[in-house]
Amino acid sequence: MRKLFPGYYTPKKEDFKKMWSDGIFILDTNVLLDLYRYSEETVRELFKVINLIKDRIWIPYQVSKEYHKNLNIVISGQVKKYTDSIETLKQFKSQIDEKRNHPFLKLEFQEEIASFCAKIHAELENRKRDIKSLILNNPIKEQLADLLDNRIGECFSQQDLTRIYAEGESRYHSDIPPGYKDKGKSIPDRYGDLVFWNEVLNKNKEIDTPIILVTGDTKEDWYYEELGLTIGPRPELIDEFNKVKSNLFHIYPTNLFLKYASQYLQTEINDKSINEVDEYIKQGRDIEQSQSISVDNSSENSTNFVYINSTSSSNETNFKEAEETNAP
């Protein structure tokens, strides 16, 4: 049964070992753009892992295109979040400073609050300045460019893109993954995930090695969900992948990619960084769900949480990772 319905079975322990030791790694657009949303410590941890597998990374052309198209938009969005946080802090301090609203608040507490607000304000301003400077001087962009040089796939011809768009119209009508959750976007942006997926399928056809896809996307058109749990990649994706060629294949969200990189690549990963990415993904999923309920596509698909550092505690996502069962 496993061979007939591979999408409904988790890979075996030895399969995971082979994927990590021999496979190529494909990073999606969100993984690259999220480097501008994490704390500095987490960015360093991700770069450490990327460096360990740099000779086995392959980036689809669509990913590279979307990354460069959206890079400054993401940076501007992060600057706005810091601006909003500073404004919220100012409003809070202003309310505290109005003594008639707090006539019985001891002076020492007012002074402590003022000192605390001043420290937070200064840190937020510093982080806002640092992120804004990335528009003109972007070391993350340069480091990625060096690491991923000569590892980008070729662009589809216009004829191929037209075929994929037409296929997408039919697939999305029937909610066939991936990409149908983006059907509210304008054309051709709504087909970005499908173009990306076709590049993955073509790469599978070309090689005889396992493929690990790492993604920051947690929408239901990538993951199989049941009873509030995200069990793994959509079975339809696994089946479609195997019809092209039956190379080993698995999809990791970024937090679990970091977690298992520590195990399989034998490198130490800071738990705070894993927790930070886990929290970010959890908040992203909450926003996805709320937007789905309200049918509001106007806001950016990212969290409104601003990291000053990565001291936040872990909030586990609902991923039921196959390796928890099959780990050695």
Kinemage of the C-alpha trace (Angstrom):
@kinemage 1
@onewidth
@group {chain A} dominant
@subgroup {mainchain}
@vectorlist {calphas} color= white
{ca met a 1} P 0.000 0.000 0.000
{ca arg a 2} L 2.838 2.391 0.747
{ca lys a 3} L 4.023 2.281 -2.873
{ca leu a 4} L 0.526 2.873 -4.219
{ca phe a 5} L -0.312 5.724 -1.821
{ca pro a 6} L 3.016 7.273 -0.745
{ca gly a 7} L 1.424 10.595 0.111
{ca tyr a 8} L -0.356 9.047 3.088
{ca tyr a 9} L 2.746 7.514 4.655
{ca thr a 10} L 5.627 9.125 6.485
{ca pro a 11} L 9.139 8.363 5.240
{ca lys a 12} L 11.060 5.719 7.161
{ca lys a 13} L 13.963 6.474 9.465
{ca glu a 14} L 16.536 5.382 6.903
{ca asp a 15} L 14.813 7.502 4.242
{ca phe a 16} L 15.199 10.647 6.332
{ca lys a 17} L 18.875 9.864 6.875
{ca lys a 18} L 19.390 9.437 3.131
{ca met a 19} L 17.542 12.665 2.342
{ca trp a 20} L 19.732 14.676 4.691
{ca ser a 21} L 22.988 12.999 3.670
{ca asp a 22} L 22.500 12.793 -0.106
{ca gly a 23} L 19.627 15.084 -1.077
{ca ile a 24} L 19.455 18.568 -2.519
{ca phe a 25} L 17.735 21.390 -0.632
{ca ile a 26} L 15.268 23.765 -2.259
{ca leu a 27} L 14.479 26.972 -0.367
{ca asp a 28} L 11.298 28.853 -1.159
{ca thr a 29} L 10.818 32.634 -1.315
{ca asn a 30} L 9.540 32.951 2.260
{ca val a 31} L 12.654 31.297 3.681
{ca leu a 32} L 14.831 33.934 2.014
{ca leu a 33} L 12.600 36.914 2.813
{ca asp a 34} L 12.092 35.846 6.423
{ca leu a 35} L 15.799 36.481 7.001
{ca tyr a 36} L 14.726 40.138 7.187
{ca arg a 37} L 12.060 39.386 9.792
{ca tyr a 38} L 14.051 37.385 12.347
{ca ser a 39} L 16.403 38.539 15.075
{ca glu a 40} L 20.104 38.834 14.272
{ca glu a 41} L 20.884 35.698 16.273
{ca thr a 42} L 18.364 33.611 14.336
{ca val a 43} L 19.644 34.968 11.022
{ca arg a 44} L 23.144 33.846 11.998
{ca glu a 45} L 21.865 30.360 12.860
{ca leu a 46} L 20.069 30.045 9.519
{ca phe a 47} L 23.143 31.183 7.613
{ca lys a 48} L 25.198 28.647 9.550
{ca val a 49} L 22.949 25.840 8.320
{ca ile a 50} L 22.781 27.212 4.778
{ca asn a 51} L 26.573 27.295 4.673
{ca leu a 52} L 26.725 23.637 5.710
{ca ile a 53} L 24.557 22.599 2.745
{ca lys a 54} L 25.536 25.313 0.272
{ca asp a 55} L 26.893 22.809 -2.256
{ca arg a 56} L 23.540 21.000 -2.269
{ca ile a 57} L 21.195 23.996 -2.512
{ca trp a 58} L 19.149 24.703 -5.619
{ca ile a 59} L 16.869 27.737 -6.007
{ca pro a 60} L 14.059 27.809 -8.610
{ca tyr a 61} L 14.061 30.850 -10.878
{ca gln a 62} L 10.579 31.785 -9.616
{ca val a 63} L 11.899 31.944 -6.042
{ca ser a 64} L 14.771 34.212 -7.025
{ca lys a 65} L 12.417 36.434 -9.021
{ca glu a 66} L 9.908 36.795 -6.160
{ca tyr a 67} L 12.691 37.362 -3.648
{ca his a 68} L 14.165 40.300 -5.542
{ca lys a 69} L 10.730 41.710 -6.389
{ca asn a 70} L 9.545 41.708 -2.773
{ca leu a 71} L 12.770 42.376 -0.876
{ca asn a 72} L 12.409 46.129 -0.408
{ca ile a 73} L 8.680 45.725 0.237
{ca val a 74} L 9.461 43.394 3.151
{ca ile a 75} L 12.114 45.765 4.502
{ca ser a 76} L 9.681 48.697 4.288
{ca gly a 77} L 7.049 46.599 6.029
{ca gln a 78} L 9.427 45.852 8.892
{ca val a 79} L 10.276 49.560 9.225
{ca lys a 80} L 6.555 50.344 9.437
{ca lys a 81} L 6.090 47.771 12.202
{ca tyr a 82} L 8.808 49.437 14.260
{ca thr a 83} L 7.243 52.833 13.589
{ca asp a 84} L 3.857 51.522 14.758
{ca ser a 85} L 5.414 49.974 17.874
{ca ile a 86} L 7.139 53.263 18.741
{ca glu a 87} L 3.855 55.120 18.347
{ca thr a 88} L 2.075 52.602 20.609
{ca leu a 89} L 4.802 53.030 23.226
{ca lys a 90} L 4.444 56.829 23.057
{ca gln a 91} L 0.698 56.578 23.574
{ca phe a 92} L 1.193 54.278 26.571
{ca lys a 93} L 3.707 56.645 28.180
{ca ser a 94} L 1.464 59.617 27.493
{ca gln a 95} L -1.396 57.960 29.344
{ca ile a 96} L 0.854 57.139 32.304
{ca asp a 97} L 2.177 60.711 32.381
{ca glu a 98} L -1.345 62.090 32.853
{ca lys a 99} L -1.381 62.038 36.644
{ca arg a 100} L -5.093 62.649 36.841
{ca asn a 101} L -5.608 59.228 35.285
{ca his a 102} L -3.371 57.579 37.892
{ca pro a 103} L -3.534 59.805 41.009
{ca phe a 104} L -2.509 57.006 43.369
{ca leu a 105} L 0.421 55.627 41.339
{ca lys a 106} L 3.586 56.053 43.396
{ca leu a 107} L 6.247 58.358 41.994
{ca glu a 108} L 8.864 55.590 42.067
{ca phe a 109} L 6.670 53.430 39.799
{ca gln a 110} L 6.169 56.341 37.416
{ca glu a 111} L 9.934 56.805 37.258
{ca glu a 112} L 10.495 53.083 36.636
{ca ile a 113} L 7.925 53.115 33.837
{ca ala a 114} L 9.514 56.206 32.287
{ca ser a 115} L 12.974 54.574 32.406
{ca phe a 116} L 11.616 51.342 30.913
{ca cys a 117} L 9.846 53.191 28.090
{ca ala a 118} L 12.980 55.186 27.324
{ca lys a 119} L 15.065 52.021 27.009
{ca ile a 120} L 12.516 50.281 24.787
{ca his a 121} L 12.072 53.418 22.678
{ca ala a 122} L 15.815 53.669 22.109
{ca glu a 123} L 16.095 49.995 21.140
{ca leu a 124} L 13.159 50.232 18.739
{ca glu a 125} L 14.635 53.341 17.122
{ca asn a 126} L 18.008 51.617 16.729
{ca arg a 127} L 16.460 48.524 15.155
{ca lys a 128} L 14.301 50.661 12.881
{ca arg a 129} L 17.394 52.576 11.727
{ca asp a 130} L 19.343 49.352 11.132
{ca ile a 131} L 16.567 47.769 9.082
{ca lys a 132} L 15.930 50.938 7.082
{ca ser a 133} L 19.623 51.058 6.166
{ca leu a 134} L 19.233 47.690 4.402
{ca ile a 135} L 17.538 49.484 1.517
{ca leu a 136} L 20.926 50.949 0.486
{ca asn a 137} L 23.447 48.698 2.236
{ca asn a 138} L 22.247 45.116 2.554
{ca pro a 139} L 24.811 42.582 3.844
{ca ile a 140} L 22.183 39.815 4.024
{ca lys a 141} L 21.414 40.301 0.344
{ca glu a 142} L 25.113 40.222 -0.547
{ca gln a 143} L 25.762 37.114 1.548
{ca leu a 144} L 22.857 35.276 -0.060
{ca ala a 145} L 24.008 36.336 -3.513
{ca asp a 146} L 27.449 34.840 -2.875
{ca leu a 147} L 26.061 31.605 -1.408
{ca leu a 148} L 23.502 31.042 -4.157
{ca asp a 149} L 25.624 32.090 -7.106
{ca asn a 150} L 25.235 29.617 -10.002
{ca arg a 151} L 22.533 27.725 -8.085
{ca ile a 152} L 19.483 29.310 -9.694
{ca gly a 153} L 17.219 27.447 -12.106
{ca glu a 154} L 16.402 28.649 -15.607
{ca cys a 155} L 13.369 30.762 -16.415
{ca phe a 156} L 10.452 29.071 -18.172
{ca ser a 157} L 9.721 30.216 -21.705
{ca gln a 158} L 6.634 32.343 -22.208
{ca gln a 159} L 5.032 29.374 -23.925
{ca asp a 160} L 5.616 27.203 -20.850
{ca leu a 161} L 4.315 29.929 -18.531
{ca thr a 162} L 1.153 30.304 -20.605
{ca arg a 163} L 0.597 26.554 -20.355
{ca ile a 164} L 1.135 26.603 -16.565
{ca tyr a 165} L -1.265 29.531 -16.125
{ca ala a 166} L -3.953 27.690 -18.094
{ca glu a 167} L -3.342 24.554 -16.047
{ca gly a 168} L -3.556 26.644 -12.884
{ca glu a 169} L -6.983 27.956 -13.818
{ca ser a 170} L -8.285 24.404 -13.973
{ca arg a 171} L -6.410 23.193 -10.878
{ca tyr a 172} L -7.472 26.101 -8.708
{ca his a 173} L -11.112 25.641 -9.695
{ca ser a 174} L -10.871 22.143 -8.206
{ca asp a 175} L -8.659 23.182 -5.249
{ca ile a 176} L -5.760 21.060 -6.485
{ca pro a 177} L -2.544 22.070 -4.703
{ca pro a 178} L -0.363 23.971 -4.657
{ca gly a 179} L -1.312 27.616 -5.080
{ca tyr a 180} L -5.099 27.591 -5.017
{ca lys a 181} L -5.097 29.637 -1.788
{ca asp a 182} L -3.583 32.452 -3.870
{ca lys a 183} L -6.367 32.505 -6.466
{ca gly a 184} L -7.566 35.844 -5.077
{ca lys a 185} L -4.331 37.490 -6.252
{ca ser a 186} L -3.964 39.214 -9.594
{ca ile a 187} L -2.711 37.413 -12.697
{ca pro a 188} L 0.026 36.174 -13.019
{ca asp a 189} L 0.949 36.454 -9.303
{ca arg a 190} L -1.713 33.923 -8.352
{ca tyr a 191} L 0.207 31.252 -10.262
{ca gly a 192} L 3.564 31.877 -8.565
{ca asp a 193} L 3.415 28.747 -6.378
{ca leu a 194} L 2.405 26.592 -9.331
{ca val a 195} L 5.284 27.904 -11.450
{ca phe a 196} L 7.598 27.183 -8.528
{ca trp a 197} L 6.142 23.670 -8.141
{ca asn a 198} L 6.632 22.935 -11.843
{ca glu a 199} L 10.293 23.866 -11.467
{ca val a 200} L 10.562 21.433 -8.540
{ca leu a 201} L 8.962 18.681 -10.648
{ca asn a 202} L 11.342 19.367 -13.522
{ca lys a 203} L 14.312 19.214 -11.165
{ca asn a 204} L 13.036 15.883 -9.868
{ca lys a 205} L 12.955 14.595 -13.439
{ca glu a 206} L 16.561 15.668 -14.063
{ca ile a 207} L 18.234 14.097 -11.028
{ca asp a 208} L 18.390 10.797 -9.169
{ca thr a 209} L 18.781 12.134 -5.648
{ca pro a 210} L 16.350 13.004 -2.832
{ca ile a 211} L 14.838 16.469 -2.584
{ca ile a 212} L 14.068 18.414 0.590
{ca leu a 213} L 11.877 21.476 0.155
{ca val a 214} L 12.067 24.100 2.909
{ca thr a 215} L 9.228 26.596 3.051
{ca gly a 216} L 7.899 29.349 5.273
{ca asp a 217} L 4.477 28.877 3.694
{ca thr a 218} L 2.021 27.067 5.973
{ca lys a 219} L -1.168 27.385 3.941
{ca glu a 220} L -3.430 24.366 3.473
{ca asp a 221} L -2.515 24.065 -0.203
{ca trp a 222} L 0.913 22.822 0.910
{ca tyr a 223} L 0.126 20.857 4.062
{ca tyr a 224} L -2.292 18.094 4.985
{ca glu a 225} L -4.385 19.139 7.987
{ca glu a 226} L -6.777 17.207 10.201
{ca leu a 227} L -8.322 18.038 13.603
{ca gly a 228} L -6.230 21.189 13.853
{ca leu a 229} L -2.999 19.268 13.282
{ca thr a 230} L -0.695 19.755 10.312
{ca ile a 231} L 0.326 16.191 9.555
{ca gly a 232} L 2.697 16.688 6.633
{ca pro a 233} L 2.869 17.620 2.934
{ca arg a 234} L -0.350 17.336 0.954
{ca pro a 235} L -0.674 13.755 -0.357
{ca glu a 236} L -1.518 15.126 -3.807
{ca leu a 237} L 1.894 16.811 -3.943
{ca ile a 238} L 3.727 13.623 -2.965
{ca asp a 239} L 1.760 11.622 -5.544
{ca glu a 240} L 2.397 14.149 -8.315
{ca phe a 241} L 6.092 14.248 -7.420
{ca asn a 242} L 6.356 10.450 -7.520
{ca lys a 243} L 4.589 10.206 -10.880
{ca val a 244} L 7.451 12.221 -12.363
{ca lys a 245} L 10.145 10.156 -10.632
{ca ser a 246} L 10.129 8.345 -7.304
{ca asn a 247} L 13.016 10.162 -5.661
{ca leu a 248} L 12.674 10.601 -1.914
{ca phe a 249} L 10.918 13.873 -1.110
{ca his a 250} L 9.913 15.786 1.996
{ca ile a 251} L 8.734 19.306 2.892
{ca tyr a 252} L 9.905 21.068 6.055
{ca pro a 253} L 8.631 24.308 7.555
{ca thr a 254} L 11.577 26.490 8.509
{ca asn a 255} L 11.414 25.775 12.248
{ca leu a 256} L 11.602 22.000 11.781
{ca phe a 257} L 14.300 22.409 9.157
{ca leu a 258} L 16.410 24.146 11.814
{ca lys a 259} L 15.528 21.556 14.430
{ca tyr a 260} L 16.485 18.551 12.323
{ca ala a 261} L 19.514 20.273 10.837
{ca ser a 262} L 20.918 20.139 14.337
{ca gln a 263} L 20.404 16.372 14.371
{ca tyr a 264} L 21.312 15.326 10.848
{ca leu a 265} L 24.053 17.880 10.134
{ca gln a 266} L 25.491 17.484 13.617
{ca thr a 267} L 25.616 21.182 14.353
{ca glu a 268} L 24.462 23.059 17.414
{ca ile a 269} L 21.404 25.257 16.844
{ca asn a 270} L 20.298 27.707 19.507
{ca asp a 271} L 16.916 26.674 20.936
{ca lys a 272} L 15.912 30.338 21.130
{ca ser a 273} L 16.244 30.610 17.363
{ca ile a 274} L 14.104 27.531 16.773
{ca asn a 275} L 11.521 28.912 19.210
{ca glu a 276} L 11.549 32.280 17.481
{ca val a 277} L 10.897 30.765 14.057
{ca asp a 278} L 8.265 28.481 15.581
{ca glu a 279} L 6.496 31.482 17.114
{ca tyr a 280} L 6.688 33.387 13.843
{ca ile a 281} L 5.148 30.492 11.911
{ca lys a 282} L 2.435 30.065 14.542
{ca gln a 283} L 1.484 33.726 14.319
{ca gly a 284} L 1.554 33.541 10.529
{ca arg a 285} L -0.864 30.601 10.628
{ca asp a 286} L -3.172 32.506 12.989
{ca ile a 287} L -3.209 35.437 10.582
{ca glu a 288} L -3.859 33.107 7.628
{ca gln a 289} L -6.855 31.632 9.445
{ca ser a 290} L -8.265 35.008 10.471
{ca gln a 291} L -7.864 36.355 6.955
{ca ser a 292} L -9.588 33.279 5.571
{ca ile a 293} L -12.554 33.860 7.873
{ca ser a 294} L -12.815 37.571 7.130
{ca val a 295} L -11.955 37.164 3.429
{ca asp a 296} L -9.550 40.052 3.845
{ca asn a 297} L -6.688 39.926 1.382
{ca ser a 298} L -5.579 43.492 1.872
{ca ser a 299} L -2.976 43.013 4.606
{ca glu a 300} L 0.506 41.600 4.248
{ca asn a 301} L 0.792 37.848 4.901
{ca ser a 302} L 3.169 38.187 7.824
{ca thr a 303} L 3.020 38.760 11.565
{ca asn a 304} L 2.818 42.117 13.316
{ca phe a 305} L 5.279 40.981 15.980
{ca val a 306} L 8.479 42.972 16.323
{ca tyr a 307} L 11.528 41.130 17.649
{ca ile a 308} L 13.931 43.142 19.773
{ca asn a 309} L 15.744 39.930 20.620
{ca ser a 310} L 14.944 36.242 20.663
{ca thr a 311} L 14.113 35.797 24.343
{ca ser a 312} L 10.501 34.802 23.720
{ca ser a 313} L 9.472 31.376 24.943
{ca ser a 314} L 8.508 28.572 22.598
{ca asn a 315} L 4.970 28.148 21.363
{ca glu a 316} L 4.960 24.860 19.518
{ca thr a 317} L 3.218 24.778 16.173
{ca asn a 318} L 0.804 21.986 15.389
{ca phe a 319} L 3.099 20.146 13.021
{ca lys a 320} L 3.056 16.388 13.571
{ca glu a 321} L 6.535 15.783 12.202
{ca ala a 322} L 7.086 12.349 10.766
{ca glu a 323} L 10.576 12.131 12.218
{ca glu a 324} L 9.236 12.333 15.761
{ca thr a 325} L 8.050 8.776 15.208
{ca asn a 326} L 10.843 7.558 12.982
{ca ala a 327} L 13.779 9.302 14.603
{ca pro a 328} L 16.748 7.037 15.367
